[in-house]
Amino acid sequence: MLSARLVRIIEEHAEQLTRGVIDDLLSNDRTRHYHHLTREELHLRIYDVYRNLGQWLNDETESAIESSYTQLGKKRLAEGIPLNEIVYSLGLIKVHLLEYIQFSGMADSAVELHGDRELQRLAGRFFDKAVYYTVKGYEHSAEWQHSSTTEKCVA
C-alpha cells in the first residue's frame, strides 16, 4: 500500500525538486531548446507534477494524465522543441523524483520501505503514461500540421 506520508513529504518538497530539475534542464546539452523557455514556464509544469503527485498516482482512469500530457506534446511542438528533448526532460523529472525517494531517508520502517518501493513503481508507471500521451499529442499535432500544409500546397 502506498504511504500517504511519503507522498505528502514529496509534495511538501515540490519546490526544491522543481528547482533542481529546472537547473538541469537549463544547463543540459540534451535539452538545448528548453534553454529558451522561461524559468516560470518550466516551473509551472514541473511543480505541478511534484505538488500533485498523489493525485497523479491515484488517477485510475488516466483521463487527467491523457489530457494534460497530450496538450503538453502539442504545446512543445508549437514551441519548436524536438520530441527527443521532451522525452528526455520527462526522464529528468522522473530521475529527480526517484533519487529523492531513494536518498531522502523517508522510510523509517519495513512497512514504509515497502511503501517507498510501491511509490517508485507507481511513479514509474505515471511517467510511462506521461511520455506516451506527450508523444501522442506531439505526433497528432505534427500530422495535423503536415496535412494542413499538404492540402494548401495541392489546392
C-alpha positions as CSV (number, residue, x, y, z in Angstrom):
1,M,0.0,0.0,0.0
2,L,1.2,3.5,-0.9
3,S,2.3,5.5,2.1
4,A,0.4,8.8,2.2
5,R,3.1,10.1,4.4
6,L,5.8,9.5,1.7
7,V,3.7,11.2,-0.9
8,R,2.9,14.2,1.4
9,I,6.7,14.6,2.1
10,I,7.4,14.7,-1.7
11,E,4.5,17.2,-2.3
12,E,5.9,19.4,0.6
13,H,9.3,19.4,-1.1
14,A,7.9,20.1,-4.6
15,E,9.6,23.5,-4.8
16,Q,13.1,22.0,-4.0
17,L,12.6,19.2,-6.5
18,T,11.3,21.6,-9.2
19,R,14.3,24.0,-8.8
20,G,16.7,21.0,-9.2
21,V,15.0,19.9,-12.5
22,I,14.9,23.4,-13.9
23,D,18.6,23.9,-13.2
24,D,19.3,20.6,-15.0
25,L,17.1,21.5,-18.0
26,L,18.6,24.9,-18.4
27,S,22.2,23.6,-18.3
28,N,22.0,20.2,-20.1
29,D,23.2,19.9,-23.7
30,R,20.4,17.4,-24.3
31,T,17.7,20.0,-23.6
32,R,19.1,23.0,-25.6
33,H,15.6,24.1,-26.8
34,Y,14.4,24.3,-23.2
35,H,17.1,27.0,-22.6
36,H,14.8,29.4,-24.5
37,L,11.8,28.9,-22.1
38,T,11.5,31.0,-19.0
39,R,12.1,29.6,-15.6
40,E,8.4,30.5,-14.8
41,E,7.1,28.4,-17.7
42,L,9.3,25.4,-16.7
43,H,8.3,25.9,-13.0
44,L,4.6,25.7,-13.7
45,R,4.8,22.4,-15.5
46,I,7.4,20.7,-13.2
47,Y,5.9,21.9,-9.9
48,D,2.5,20.5,-10.9
49,V,3.9,17.0,-11.2
50,Y,5.5,17.1,-7.8
51,R,2.9,19.1,-5.9
52,N,0.1,16.9,-7.0
53,L,1.9,13.6,-7.1
54,G,-0.7,11.8,-5.0
55,Q,-3.5,12.9,-7.3
56,W,-1.5,11.9,-10.4
57,L,-0.7,8.5,-9.0
58,N,-4.3,7.8,-8.0
59,D,-5.8,8.7,-11.3
60,E,-7.1,5.3,-12.3
61,T,-8.8,6.4,-15.4
62,E,-5.8,8.1,-16.9
63,S,-8.0,10.9,-18.2
64,A,-6.2,13.7,-16.4
65,I,-2.8,12.3,-17.5
66,E,-4.0,11.9,-21.1
67,S,-5.5,15.4,-21.3
68,S,-2.6,17.2,-19.6
69,Y,0.2,15.4,-21.4
70,T,-1.4,15.3,-24.8
71,Q,-1.7,19.1,-24.5
72,L,1.9,19.3,-23.4
73,G,3.0,17.4,-26.5
74,K,1.1,19.9,-28.7
75,K,2.4,22.9,-26.9
76,R,6.0,21.8,-27.1
77,L,5.7,21.1,-30.8
78,A,4.3,24.6,-31.3
79,E,7.3,25.9,-29.3
80,G,9.7,24.1,-31.7
81,I,11.1,21.7,-29.1
82,P,12.2,18.4,-30.6
83,L,10.5,15.3,-29.3
84,N,13.7,13.7,-28.1
85,E,14.3,16.7,-25.8
86,I,10.7,16.5,-24.4
87,V,11.1,12.8,-23.6
88,Y,14.5,13.5,-22.0
89,S,13.0,16.3,-19.9
90,L,10.3,14.0,-18.6
91,G,13.0,11.5,-17.8
92,L,14.9,14.1,-15.8
93,I,11.7,14.9,-13.8
94,K,11.4,11.2,-13.0
95,V,15.0,10.7,-12.1
96,H,15.0,13.6,-9.7
97,L,11.9,12.1,-8.0
98,L,13.2,8.6,-7.8
99,E,16.6,9.8,-6.4
100,Y,14.7,11.9,-3.8
101,I,12.7,8.9,-2.8
102,Q,15.8,6.7,-2.6
103,F,18.2,9.0,-0.9
104,S,15.9,11.1,1.4
105,G,15.6,8.5,4.1
106,M,11.9,8.9,4.3
107,A,11.3,5.2,5.1
108,D,11.7,4.7,8.8
109,S,10.4,1.1,9.0
110,A,10.0,-2.0,6.9
111,V,6.4,-1.0,6.2
112,E,7.5,2.4,4.9
113,L,10.3,0.8,2.9
114,H,7.6,-1.3,1.2
115,G,5.7,1.9,0.6
116,D,8.8,3.5,-0.8
117,R,9.2,0.7,-3.3
118,E,5.5,0.9,-4.2
119,L,5.8,4.7,-4.7
120,Q,8.8,4.1,-7.1
121,R,6.7,1.6,-9.0
122,L,3.7,3.8,-9.3
123,A,5.8,6.8,-10.2
124,G,7.5,4.8,-13.0
125,R,4.0,3.9,-14.4
126,F,2.9,7.5,-14.2
127,F,5.9,8.7,-16.1
128,D,5.5,5.9,-18.7
129,K,1.9,7.2,-19.3
130,A,3.0,10.8,-19.3
131,V,5.6,10.1,-22.0
132,Y,3.1,8.1,-24.1
133,Y,0.5,10.8,-24.1
134,T,3.0,13.5,-24.7
135,V,4.4,11.7,-27.7
136,K,0.8,11.0,-28.9
137,G,-0.1,14.7,-28.6
138,Y,3.1,15.8,-30.3
139,E,2.7,13.3,-33.2
140,H,-1.0,14.0,-33.7
141,S,-0.3,17.8,-33.8
142,A,2.6,17.2,-36.2
143,E,0.4,15.1,-38.5
144,W,-2.3,17.7,-38.5
145,Q,0.2,20.5,-39.3
146,H,1.6,18.3,-42.1
147,S,-1.8,17.5,-43.6
148,S,-2.8,21.2,-43.4
149,T,0.4,22.2,-45.2
150,T,-0.1,19.5,-47.9
151,E,-3.7,20.5,-48.5
152,K,-2.6,24.1,-49.0
153,C,0.1,23.0,-51.5
154,V,-2.3,20.9,-53.5
155,A,-5.0,23.5,-53.7
